[in-house]
Amino acid sequence: MFNIGFAELLLVLVIAYVIVGPKDLPKVARWLGRMVRRARQLIRELKEEVGWNEMMAETADVRRDIDEAMKEADVSAELKDAQRELRQSVTSAEKEAMKK
């Protein structure tokens, strides 16, 4: 979530130990845990109130529709086939012209 590695976490714990002290460190850890839990709960409630999950589902549906439309609109395969046919006809025309 915060992209913190083990070394960074260890450094934060050592600094907290020095600043807060061993006596009050458990109290601070509990308080911090409660604050994180409250923040997560507030974010979850806000997402529910705003309808975040529904918006994300709709966005995924729109993205899927756009991808499908782009695949249907892709004419590169048809153009390659036409190019190949044109080259074959030009080649055959050149061969016929060489014979005459």
N, C-alpha and C positions, 0 to 999 in steps of 0.2 A: 504494500500500500504506500509506504513512505520511501521505499527503495533504500533502506538503510542496511548496510552490511554489518557483519559481526564486529569488526574493528570499530566502526562508528558507534555502535550500540554500547560496546564496552567502554569507550571513551566518555560517552554521555553518562553512563552509570558511575564511573570513577569521579567525574566532575560533580554529579549530584551527591555522591557520598561525601566529598570534601566540603561542598557548600552547605548541604542540609545537615550532615552529621549522621552517625549511625543510629542515634536515638530516634530522630524524627523521620528517617527515611521510609519506614513502613507506612507512616501516616500520609506522607506526601505521595507515595505510590498508590495507596487506596484512593486518595483524593483525585489523583490524576486518572486512575481507572474509572472512577465515577464520572468525571468530566468527559472522558472519551466516550463512555457509554451514552451519556446524555446527548452529546454532539451527534453520535450515530443515530440515536432515536429521533432527534430533531430533523436530521437529513432524511431519514426514512419517511417521517410524517410529511415533510415538505414534498418529497417525491410523490407520495400518494395523493396529497392535496392538489398538486399541480397536474397530476396524471402523467408523470414522467414515463412510466412503463408503457402506457398506451401510445405516447408519442414515439417512443423508441420502436415499438412494434410497427406503427404506421410508417416510420422512416425506413425500416427494414423492408416492408412491403413495397414501398415506392422504389427503393434501390433495386429490388429484385425485378420489378416491372421495367425499370430503365435498362437493366442489364439484358433482359429478354428482348426489349425493343432494339437495343444496339446489335444484338446477335441477328435479329431478323433484318435489320437495315444493312448489315454487312454484305456488300456486293463484291468483295474482293475475290471470292472464289469464282463467281460468275465472270468477272473481268479476266481472271487468269485463264478460264476455259475459252473465252472469246479470243484472247490473245493467242493461245495455243492454236486454235482453229484458223485464225488469220495467218499465223506463221506457216501453218501447213498449206494453206491455199496459196500463199505467196511462193513457197518453195515449189509446189507443184506447177504453178504458173511459170516460174523461172525454168524449170526442167523442160516444160513444153516449148518455151521460147528457145531454149538451147537446141532442141531437136529440130526445129524449123530453121 
